[in-house]
Amino acid sequence: MPSKYPLASGTWDEKELNAIQRVIDSDMYTMGKYVAEYEERFADFFGSKHAVMVSSGSTANLLMIAALFYTENEDHRLQPGDEVIVPAVSWSTTYFPLQQYGLKVRFVDIDRDTLNISLDQLEQAITDKTRAILAVNLLGNPNDFDRLNDIIAGRNILLLEDNCESMGAVYEGRQAGTFGLMGTFSSFFSHHIATMEGGCIVTDDEELHHILLCLRAHGWTRNLPKHNRVTGAKSDDPFEESFKFVLPGYNVRPLEMSGAIGIEQLKKLPGFLHNRRENAAYFQELFSNHPYLDIQREVGASSWFGFSLVIREGSDVIRKEIVNKLSASNIECRPIVSGNFAKNEVMRYFDYDIPKELYNAEHVDENGIFVGNGHHMLREELKYLAKVMS
Ligand SMILES: Cc1ncc(COP(=O)(O)O)c(C=O)c1O
């Protein structure tokens, strides 16, 4: 039976299909002019100096961390063993690059209401070894960046952002993803825009931008500008520069079709965001005073990736029963992101610590439910959800 309230739905029409056709007609499928145009528009839209498109949000996170190992700027450089503070609730590939680069991961509890990192606990978790905070804007909700910046002011601590769930979120008039030294985005299906697979890294730092360009494609010099911060000046000999490898990079380039689709999706993004926020206003109206469920408290202007419902502490409602009820009513639901990530078996490969009990992450892990939001109006779906959950 078709879902009465799906987690996500497609956002494409003939604009995206024509964009794909243009790439097919050009017979040039590998990263080229459409990806370059997308990057320019992306940087412009979010108010960043540079944007680098990659194959996914996960590889955006990978390059963001990798780049910090190759910078000449000592204020930015990370080394194995450096401590990075993260919230205990996020997606797996927020954390994996930290493990892969030998960093020590320090898990901090989330705030029960915003579902972002608890800023009180973050403040207490900082040590002399803390070199970075990887802030995650969860489910569309930006962090309180004023407070975050106050906490790290005067300390040698980098702020990085995983904004893969929160494209278009705004805090104090500024786009989430642009508060950190670098910020990452995802354009996977079900996210705010969809480019098949896709991700992006934004930064205002020129050197990091050049490092990202190099790491994205084989660690070679080919995609670097003639005068660049990785090699200085490139030679004018294209033969010599064609296979010259200067950093231990990857191949995480996006397909040209993703760039072409992305250009069309970015044009639609303001409309998508408007509708997501209208849906959220109705969701808040329906669920703000719910007898046994709590909803996410917005910080700044959320871009509302989806809607969280957390069973209130002390209530005798059991999640399994709610999930069964939703499923019997044809409403799709999921846990809230990873729940308490530090519980996963994969942690045996990590160098990590948990300075204080992850009480809220655990509560959300056991009592949280996620339902989708989308780019079109979901009034009937939300009304139906409220009726099922009454
Ligand atoms: C917080 C967060 N970071 C990273 C990612 C990875 O993005 P992708 O699916 O494009 O690899 C996701 C995926 O949804 C995410 O939620």
The ligand as an SDF file (V2000), in Angstrom:
LIG
                    3D

 16 16  0  0  0  0  0  0  0  0999 V2000
   24.8170   14.9370    9.7650 C   0  0  0  0  0  0  0  0  0  0  0  0
   25.1560   14.1970    8.5030 C   0  0  0  0  0  0  0  0  0  0  0  0
   26.4230   14.2320    8.0570 N   0  0  0  0  0  0  0  0  0  0  0  0
   26.7870   13.6050    6.9200 C   0  0  0  0  0  0  0  0  0  0  0  0
   25.8720   12.9110    6.1580 C   0  0  0  0  0  0  0  0  0  0  0  0
   26.3200   12.2040    4.9260 C   0  0  0  0  0  0  0  0  0  0  0  0
   25.7420   12.7150    3.7570 O   0  0  0  0  0  0  0  0  0  0  0  0
   25.6410   11.7800    2.4590 P   0  0  0  0  0  0  0  0  0  0  0  0
   24.4600   10.8910    2.6480 O   0  0  0  0  0  0  0  0  0  0  0  0
   25.4300   12.7440    1.3280 O   0  0  0  0  0  0  0  0  0  0  0  0
   26.9070   11.0430    2.3280 O   0  0  0  0  0  0  0  0  0  0  0  0
   24.5370   12.8260    6.5930 C   0  0  0  0  0  0  0  0  0  0  0  0
   23.5620   12.0610    5.7990 C   0  0  0  0  0  0  0  0  0  0  0  0
   22.3850   12.2910    5.8160 O   0  0  0  0  0  0  0  0  0  0  0  0
   24.1670   13.4900    7.7880 C   0  0  0  0  0  0  0  0  0  0  0  0
   22.9130   13.4040    8.2600 O   0  0  0  0  0  0  0  0  0  0  0  0
  1  2  1  0
  2  3  1  0
  2 15  2  0
  3  4  2  0
  4  5  1  0
  5  6  1  0
  5 12  2  0
  6  7  1  0
  7  8  1  0
  8  9  2  0
  8 10  1  0
  8 11  1  0
 12 13  1  0
 12 15  1  0
 13 14  2  0
 15 16  1  0
M  END
$$$$
